[in-house]
Amino acid sequence: MKKERKTRSKFLVVKCSDCENEQVVFDHASTLVKCNVCGRTLVEPRGGKAETTGRVIKVLE
């Protein structure tokens, strides 16, 4: 019988605080993620779970 693995990482819908663009990002991003519209930094890598600088609207399961 196989055990199901649960992942701790998720995708997030983040709203940019400058232009209010909503963008899907990975919560364990290993690179800097910028807004596709205005270029503001939305996610900064921190060696594990990334720091989100935008507002998290929704967590995608």
N, C-alpha and C positions, 0 to 999 in steps of 0.2 A: 504494500500500500504506500503510495507516494504522499508526502506531506506537501501541502500548498505553501509556497513562499509568498510572504507579504513584503512588498516593497515599501520603503519609507519615503521614497522620492515621488513627487507629484508635479503635474503641470499646473500653472497658475494663470489666470487671466488678470493682468495688471493694467491699471489705468495710469497714464502719464499725468503728472501733476501740472505740467506746463500746457500741453495741447489737448488733454483728455482723450487721446487715442488709446484704445484698448488693444492689448497685445498678449498673445500666449507665450509664456516663458517657462523654463525648467527651473525648479526650486533648488537644484544642485548644480547649477550652471558652472562650468569651469572657465568660462571666458566672460568678459564684460558684454552685457547686452544693452544696446541703446534703442531708443524709440525710433521706429521706422519713419515717423513723420518729422519730428523736430530734432532728433539726435540726442536728447537728454538721456543720461544713464538710468536704466531701470533696475538692473541687477548687477551686483558686484560679487565676484567669486571670493570665498573665504576659506577654501580648503576643505569644504564639506558642504553644508547647507549654505547657499548663497544669501547675501543680504539684499533684500528687495527695497529699493528706494521709492518706488511708485506705490499706489494704493492697490491692495489685493481685492479684486472684485469677486472672484470665484475660484474654488479649487476644483480641478477636473479629476475625476476618479478613473 
